[in-house]
Structure formats: structure tokens, C-alpha cells
Amino acid sequence: MFDGLYTDAFSVAPYIDRSTSDLVWNIGAGASANNTPNILSELTYEKLKSSGWGINLGYLKKLNNQWAFNIEADIATSKIKNGDVQDSDYEGNNRTEEFSRSYADAEGDGINRKSLALGFKYRWFSTKGHYAGILLGKQDYNFDILMVNGVQIIPDEYSGMSIPNLNSTYESTFDSTFLSLSSEHVFEWGTVGVRYEYHLAEFDAKANRNLREEFAHPVSFAHTAEGDGATLTIGSTYTLDRSWDVFATWTQRQFDFEDGYDHTFFADGESVVLRLNEVEYKAEVLQGGVRYIF
């Protein structure tokens, strides 16, 4: 990503990553924000630890001493190792009169991301070794969670009771168009850089609540919403020779969606549309890898 190059080049950069993610969504009791309760059910998936690998491909074509054409592609996949899930239901507005709460473990499923972007790199004030970049791209981001090992907490008469055979899934997709602005600065030992992305995104998800007999299976409900997101990346490379370097990056991601729809499907063939109030997703990602430049 931050290669410090300003010459015709193709780069291949495999890497490993480690991430911590949080995902929260809640729905209302009806299709309108005026229905009571305004928050009927809320799922919180937090401290989701994952690890995986990816590969970044880059192509730079120098147009003149000031501008270069740039293409960047990225593919990554990782597996959720562990995490915590809370499932709460309410009878009163604003998360009051909680009548059901359970906890579970998150594991098994994973995170997959692919993106493609095109744009330009140019010299800061015609100065060698200091570059800015602008990219326009598309990203597909899949975030799938498996819930197991459930324990009921509320109501009191069931507190501490295990939930056997829990195996519920929540499979979500963030499809986005993004604009990226970056800056990188070259030194004798390597390069440092910072990159900001703004995303316009669509959110879709489907869930299978395997223990709820009143719901349809394998799709118990589906979510859809529109929103936006932002990504901030800070990174550095260390140059080994003209063709090889090693790199490390830190990335913070956040997506927010509001005013969407929950379409719940019942076992008897009936269905109902409820308000998806909001979906919030946050992630912190560390990456490290090597890059070969042709």
C-alpha cells in the first residue's frame, strides 16, 4: 500500500492479519419508529478476535514527472477465533423492561474482503519522495458469525441455565463504493504513510435462529439498510533491497447504518416487516507482510 514508488512497477504483497471487531444491531416492534417498544430486540457481538491472511496487488504507470496511474487490488480472509454475544429483548422504550437476556460464544465463521480501486499518485509540490494518492474503488466485505454455548440470564427463574444445541448464524455483507486519499513519505530506510477512505455502503444480512421453532429455517430473518463508513490506515515499510521490503499497518474501520428493514419469516409461511433501527460495526486490524516489486 505505502510502497514509496514513483516508477513503472507491479507489486505482490502477501500478509497476515489480526483483528478485533464489534457488531451491534437492534430492531423495533413495528415498521415505524413510533411503535413501542422502539427497541424490541438487540444483538451485541463484541471482542470478536480473528486471524487470517491476504494479498495486495499493485500496479503503477508513470505518466510524467508529476502524475502516475495507479491500480490496487486486495483480497483477504480470516477466521473468528472467539468472541462474546449478548441477545436482549425489551418491553419498554429505550432498552427498559428487559424480559430476556442470554449470552453466547462467537466462533467458527469468518471475515472475507475483496476490493479493487483505480486512481492516481502525484508528487507533493513536485518534491521527490513525498507523494499523495487518490483512488476510487469498490469493496465487498462479508462478516459471518456463529453463536454457540448459550446461557440464559433473564428471566430470573432461568438464570444460569445453558441453552443446548445453540448453533445460530448471522451472515452479513457490506458492499461499498469508496474514495481514498493517502500520503506517503520516503526515507533512506523505507516509507511511512497514512490513508483515509470514505465509504457509501449497502448492508444485507440473513440469520438462522436454529432453536426458535416459530421461525423459518434456514433464513429466519433478513436485514437491509444503507449507510456509510470510514477507514483510517497508518503504515510503514522497511526496505530490504530494490525488489523486497517488509511492511506493517494499523487500520481502524467503522460503518454505521440506520433506518433499514428487518424481514422476519415464520415457520407457518407468514412474515412481517419491522424497523431495523441501526447497525454499527467497528474493527481494529493489524497487518504485517512482505512485498516483491517487479
N, C-alpha and C positions, 0 to 999 in steps of 0.2 A: 504493500500500500504506500508506504513512505520510502521510496527507493532512491530518491535524490538524483534520478536520471534526467538528462535532457539530450538524448540522442536516440536514434532508431534502435529499438530493443524489444525483446519479448522475454517475459519473466514467468517462472513457475515457482510457487511458494507453498509447499505443504506445511501444515501447522497442527498443533494440538491446542485444545482449549478447555477451560474450566469455567463454569458459570453458576451463579446463584440467582434464582428467579422467584418472583411473586406474581400471582394472578388472582384477581378478585372480581366476581360478578354478582349482581343481585337483580331480582325481578320484583315487580309489583303484583298486586292481587287482581288487576284487570288491565285492559289495553290503554287506559288513561292514567295520567299522573294523579288524578283526583280520587282514584279508587283507594279504599282502606283495607288493609294496611298498604302504605306506599312502598314498603319493603316487606314482601312476603317471605322470600327465601334468599339466602346469601351463602355462596360458597367461597371460601378463602383457601387458596393453595399458597403456602409460603415456605421460604427457605428450601426451595427445590434445588438440590445440588446435582449438577450434571457434568459429564466429561465426554469428550469426543475428539474429532479431527476434522480437518477441512483442507481445501486447496484454493489458492488465489492465483488467477492468471491475469497477466497484464500485457498490453501492447502499447508502445509509444512510437509515434511517427513525427519526426521533427518537420515542421512546415517552414520555419525561418528562424532567425536568431531570437525571436520573441515568443513564438507560439508553437505548440506541438499538439497533435491529435492524440487522444488517449482512450483506450478501451479497457474496461476492468470487469472480470467475472469472478464470482466467488460461490463455492459450494461447501456446505458444512453439515455434519450430522453429529448428534450426541445423544447420550442415554441418561435419563434421570435415575440417579442412584438412590436418593431418599428425599423426603420432604414431609411436611405436615399439612393436613387438610381439616378444616372446620366447616361443618354444614349446620346452619341455623335457620329456624323458621319462627316467624313472629305473627302475633295477632294485632298488635298496636303499631301506630305510625312510628317512624324513625327508630326502628330496632327496639321497640318496647314490647312487653308481654311475650317474651320468648317462651315458646312452648315445646321446642325440640332443639336439641343440640347434640351433635356427635363429632367424634374425632376419628381420623384415619391416617394411614401412612400413604404416601405417594411414591410410586416406584415403577420401574419396568418400561414405560413408554418413553418417548424422547422428543427431541427438537431437531428439525430439519430446515435448512435455509439455503436458498439459491438466489443470486442476483446477477444482473447484467446492467452495465452503465457505460455511457459514451459521453465524451466531453473534451475539454482542452486543458492543457497545462501552459502556464506562461511565466516569464521571469518577473520577479518583483522589481520594478523600476529599472529593467534591463540589467539587473545585477546577477552575476554568475553565482550559483549555489543557493539562491533563495527563490522559491517557486510557489505559485498559487495554482489551485486547480478548481475546476467546476465540472460536475458530472450530473447528467440526468439519467435516471435508471428505473428499473422495475425490480421488485423483490417479492418472493414468495416465502412465507415464514410459517411453518407448521409447528404447533406446540400441543403435544398429546400427553395426557395424564391418566394413570391408572390408580384407582383408590382400592386399598386392601386393609385388612386388620382393623376393622372399625370397632369403636367403643361408644356406647350411648351414655350421655351425661345428663340430659334433661329429657323427660321429666324425672323427678327425684326417685320415683319408685323403680326406675330402670337404670339409675346411675351406676356406672361401672360395669354394666352388662356388655359383654362382647357381642359383635354383630357377625355371626359366622357366614362364611362363603361370600363376603363382600368382594366384588370384582367389577366395580363401576368404572366407566371410561368417560373422558371428556376430551374430544379431539377438535382443536381449533386451528384456524388459518387466518393469518394477516396477509392480505395481498395489497401491496402499496406501490405507488409511484413516488420517487424521492428526488430531491435536489440536494447535491452535496457540494460544500465549499471546504477547501483544505489549504493548508500552508505547510511547507516543509523547508528545512534549512540544513545545508550540507556542511559538515566539518571534516577535518582530516581523518577522524576515527569512524565517522558514519553520519547518520541523518536523524533528526528529530522532527516530528510533525504533529499536527492537530487537524481533526476533521469533524465537521458538523453536518448532519443530514436532517432534512425536514421531510416527513412522510405524510402523504394523504392516503388513508388506508380504508379497506373494507374488511370487516370481521365476520367470519362464519364459523359456526361450531355445531357439533352434534354430540349427544350424550346417550349412553345406555345405562340406566339405573337398574342393574340386574336383579335387585331384591324387591323392587317395587312392582308387585303383581298388577296393580291398576294401570301401569304404563305399558305402552307398546315396546317391543324389542325387535331388532337391535337399536332402533332410534326412538328413544323416549321423548326427547325434545330437541329442537334446533334453535340456534341463536343467529341473528344477523344484525349488524349495526355498521355505521360509518363513523370515522373519527380521524385523528391524526397522531403523529408520533415524532420523536426526535431521538437522534443517536449522536453521542459525543465520543470520539476516539482520540486517545493520546498514545503515540508510539515512538519507538526508536529502533534504529538498525545499527549494527556494528559490522564494518566492512572487513572481510577476510582477505579477499583479493579482487581482481577486476570482475570476476564472474560470480563470486559467492559472498553472501552476507547472512547474518543471523538477525532475527528481529523479535520484538516483544511489543504487545499493545494492551491497553486497558480500555474497555468500552462500557459505557452506560447507555441503556436503552429504556425508553418509556413510551407506551402507547395508551391512549385514552379514547374510549368510545361511549357515546351516550344516545339515549332516545332510540333504542333499537327494538327488536321484536323477539319474543320467546314463543315458539310454536310448539305446544305440548300435545303429544299423541297418546291416546288411551288404548287399552287392550281391546275395548269393545268397538273400536273403529272411529270413535268420536275424537275431536281435537278442539283446542282452544288457543286463542292468541292473547298473550299477556305482554305487558311492557317490560322490556329489558332496560332497566334504568341506566346501568353503566357497566363497563368492563375496564379494568385497569391492569396493565401489565408493566412490570419493571424487571430489568435484568442487569447484572454486572458480570462482565466477561473478561477473562484474562487469556491471551493467546501468546504462543511462542512457536517459532519455526525457523526454517532456513529457506533461502531464496537463491535460485540459479538464474542468471541473466545471460541470454544468448546475444 
